[in-house]
């Protein structure tokens, strides 16, 4: 098994563990309006990144404000990003390929948090979110439901994102 395949298998196991533990501990669910509001209006410098959820919120806020360096700082060097059947296997690869487009999209199209579940086990954490994304991007109407799984690891006392899996589907009008 290649090193990338082994890392992907570990991440999938980590995600499965997160989903199991979240289901087993319903008190870890966080679907408050306050979280949704802080995500939409917060600036990365004012968001508490001492928690896994705060780190995810800061990542999205950095993208939406165009602060790509702040977004990258919240990712581990070996982050794996799955989106639309594609894989980016490092922070450098993400920076080179999709970071700018993700920032432009995030700045143009608002997200509304529908639900979020999260949990942690030692230095590992997971944050799973469902959002509605509506707006216009590059003269195209966007109306979709987005699901996101982020896996995080505590690195030198700071939460960092090690894996992102994004999936979305258009909402029929």
Buried (B, 14 or more C-beta within 10 A) or exposed (E): EEEEEEBBEBBBEBBEBBBEBBEEEEEBBBEEEEBBEBBBEBEBEEBEBEBBBBBBBBBBBBBBBEBBEBBBBBBBEBBBBBBEEEEBBBBEBBBEEBBEEBBBBBBEBBBEBBEBBBBBEEEBBBBBBBBBBBBEBEEEEBBBBBBBBBBBBBEEEEBBBBBBBBBBEEEEE
